[in-house]
C-alpha cells in the first residue's frame, strides 16, 4: 500500500471532492470494505506528569483560549494562538460542510470537551455514510505542563538545561477519512502549533514555538491521476 504525502500548509476542503467518479460510483466491484476503524482521537499532546480526564461539555465555546497570568495578549485576536485557533476551527467547519455536501444526507455527530488544566476541543464523527465508511474531523486547544526531559526531547537539545516543569500550549486539527469504496484512497491530515513558556524560576527566558504537521492520502489501488490531482490541490491556506 503506497502513501503519498505533502507537508505544505493546506486547505483540506479543496481535496474532499477529488476523484468523485470513484467516491460516488456504483457499488464496489466486489464486496470488500475497509475494516471499520476505531474512533480516532483528537490531536492531544499530553506531556504532563498526570493525564487529566476530559470533561464533556454541552455547548461549543466561542474560544478555548484563556488569559494566562494576566497576559492579555494571549487572548487577543491578533495573537498567534487566537489566529491559529480561528484557522483550525474554520478548517474543521469547511471540511465537514464539504463532506456532508457529498454525502447528501448523513451528518456529523459532535462532542465538545474541556480539560481541567485548560483548553478543550471539538470532535466530529460521521460513520456508515453513503460515501465514507467513517470520517473524523477534530480540533483541540490545550494547556499543560511538560517535564524538562520531554522538553529537551521535543527540541532535540540535550545540552540545554531548563529547571522545573515547562508550561506548554498546543493547538491542532486532525482528520482521517475512510471511503466505502476501496478504489478511493484514505485521506489524513494533521496540523499543529506548539508553544512552551519560560519556567517560573527562569525569569526573562524566551518562549519557544513551532509549527508541524502534514497531509497524505493512502490508496489501496493506485491511480496516477489521483496522485497528480492530490499534489495539484494541496496549497497554502490564506486564513492564517
C-alpha positions in Angstrom: 0.0 0.0 0.0 1.5 3.3 -1.1 1.2 6.6 0.7 1.6 10.0 -1.0 2.0 13.0 1.2 2.8 16.7 1.3 4.0 18.8 4.2 2.6 22.1 2.9 0.1 24.0 4.9 -3.2 23.2 3.2 -6.8 23.9 2.6 -8.1 20.3 3.2 -11.6 21.0 1.9 -10.2 21.6 -1.6 -9.4 17.9 -1.7 -12.7 16.4 -0.5 -14.3 16.3 -3.9 -11.4 14.7 -5.7 -12.0 11.6 -7.8 -15.7 11.9 -7.3 -16.3 9.4 -10.1 -14.7 6.7 -7.8 -16.1 8.1 -4.5 -19.7 8.1 -5.8 -19.5 5.3 -8.4 -22.0 2.4 -8.3 -21.3 -0.4 -5.8 -17.8 -1.6 -5.4 -16.5 -4.1 -7.9 -16.5 -6.7 -5.1 -17.9 -6.8 -1.6 -14.7 -5.8 0.2 -14.9 -2.8 2.6 -12.1 -1.3 4.6 -12.0 -2.6 8.2 -14.1 -0.4 10.4 -11.6 1.9 12.1 -11.8 2.7 15.8 -12.7 6.2 16.8 -9.7 8.3 16.1 -8.5 10.6 19.0 -8.4 14.3 18.5 -4.9 15.8 18.4 -3.8 16.0 22.1 -0.3 16.4 23.2 -0.2 15.0 26.8 3.2 15.7 28.3 2.1 16.4 31.8 3.1 14.1 34.6 -0.6 13.1 35.2 -3.1 12.8 32.4 -6.3 14.8 33.1 -9.6 13.3 32.3 -11.6 15.1 29.6 -14.9 16.7 30.7 -17.9 16.6 28.3 -19.5 19.9 27.6 -23.0 20.7 26.3 -22.1 23.9 24.4 -19.3 24.9 22.0 -17.4 27.8 23.4 -16.5 30.9 21.4 -12.8 30.2 22.2 -10.8 27.8 24.2 -8.2 30.4 24.9 -7.6 31.9 28.3 -5.8 34.9 29.8 -2.6 33.5 31.1 -1.0 35.0 34.2 -2.6 38.4 33.4 -1.1 38.5 29.9 -4.0 39.9 27.8 -2.0 39.5 24.6 -2.5 35.7 24.6 -6.3 36.0 24.3 -6.1 38.9 21.8 -7.5 38.3 18.3 -4.0 39.3 17.0 -2.1 36.7 18.9 -0.7 33.6 17.1 -2.8 31.4 19.5 -6.0 33.2 18.6 -5.2 33.2 14.9 -4.3 29.6 14.8 -7.5 28.5 16.8 -9.6 30.5 14.3 -7.9 28.9 11.4 -8.3 25.3 12.6 -11.9 25.8 13.7 -12.8 27.3 10.3 -11.0 24.5 8.6 -13.0 21.9 10.6 -16.3 23.6 9.6 -15.3 23.8 5.9 -14.2 20.2 5.7 -17.3 18.9 7.5 -19.5 21.0 5.2 -17.8 19.6 2.1 -18.1 16.0 3.3 -21.8 16.4 4.2 -22.5 18.0 0.8 -21.1 14.9 -0.9 -22.9 12.6 1.5 -26.3 14.2 0.7 -27.9 13.1 4.0 -25.7 11.7 6.7 -24.4 14.3 9.2 -21.5 14.6 11.6 -22.1 14.0 15.3 -20.2 16.4 17.6 -18.7 16.1 21.0 -17.3 19.1 22.8 -14.9 18.6 25.7 -12.7 20.5 28.1 -9.9 19.6 30.4 -9.3 20.9 34.0 -5.8 22.1 33.2 -7.0 24.4 30.5 -8.4 24.3 27.0 -10.6 21.7 25.3 -11.6 20.5 21.8 -14.3 19.6 19.4 -14.6 16.0 17.9 -16.8 15.3 14.9 -17.5 11.8 13.6 -19.6 10.7 10.6 -19.9 6.9 10.0 -21.8 4.5 7.8 -22.4 7.2 5.2 -23.2 6.9 1.5 -19.6 7.7 0.6 -17.5 7.5 3.7 -17.4 4.5 6.0 -16.0 6.7 8.7 -14.8 10.3 8.8 -13.4 12.1 11.7 -12.5 15.8 11.8 -11.2 17.1 15.2 -9.6 20.2 16.8 -8.1 20.7 20.2 -6.6 23.7 22.0 -5.0 22.7 25.3 -2.6 23.9 28.1 -0.4 21.8 30.3 3.0 21.2 31.9 5.7 19.0 30.5 8.8 17.8 32.4 12.2 19.1 31.3 13.1 15.7 29.8 10.1 15.9 27.4 11.0 19.5 26.5 14.6 18.5 25.7 13.4 15.6 23.6 11.0 17.8 21.7 13.7 20.4 21.0 16.4 17.8 20.3 18.7 19.8 22.5 20.2 17.6 25.2 22.7 20.2 26.3 20.0 22.8 27.1 19.1 22.8 30.8 15.8 24.2 31.9 14.9 23.6 35.6 11.4 22.7 36.6 8.4 21.7 34.6 7.7 23.6 31.4 4.3 25.1 30.8 3.1 24.4 27.2 0.3 25.4 24.8 -0.8 23.1 21.9 -3.4 23.5 19.3 -4.1 21.4 16.3 -6.6 19.9 13.8 -6.5 16.3 12.6 -8.7 14.2 10.3 -8.9 10.6 9.0 -11.3 9.8 6.1 -12.1 6.2 5.1 -14.2 5.9 2.0 -16.7 3.0 1.5 -15.2 2.3 -2.0 -11.7 0.7 -1.8 -10.9 2.3 -5.2 -10.9 5.7 -3.5 -7.9 6.5 -1.2 -8.0 7.1 2.5 -7.1 10.8 3.4 -5.3 12.1 6.5 -4.1 15.4 7.7 -2.8 16.8 10.9 -1.6 20.4 11.6 -0.5 21.8 14.9 1.0 24.8 16.7 3.1 24.1 19.9 4.5 26.7 22.3 6.4 26.5 25.6 6.6 29.2 28.2 9.6 30.1 30.3 9.6 28.2 33.7 8.6 30.5 36.5 12.1 30.1 38.1 13.8 31.4 34.9 12.5 35.0 34.5 13.1 36.5 31.1 13.8 33.2 29.4 12.5 33.3 25.8 9.3 31.5 24.7 9.8 28.6 22.2 7.3 27.9 19.5 7.0 25.9 16.3 4.5 24.5 13.7 4.2 20.9 12.4 2.1 18.5 10.5 1.2 17.5 7.0 -1.3 15.7 4.8 -1.3 12.5 2.9 -3.6 10.1 1.1 -3.1 6.3 1.1 -4.7 4.4 -1.8 -5.4 0.7 -1.8 -5.3 0.8 -5.6 -3.1 3.4 -7.2 -4.4 5.7 -9.9 -1.9 8.1 -11.4 -4.5 10.8 -11.9 -5.3 10.8 -8.2 -1.7 11.3 -7.3 -1.4 14.3 -9.7 -4.7 15.8 -8.5 -3.7 15.5 -4.8 -0.5 17.4 -5.3 -2.1 20.0 -7.5 -4.8 21.0 -5.0 -2.6 21.0 -1.8 -1.8 24.6 -1.4 -1.2 27.3 1.2 -4.2 28.3 3.3 -5.0 32.1 3.2 -6.8 32.0 6.5 -3.7 32.4 8.7 
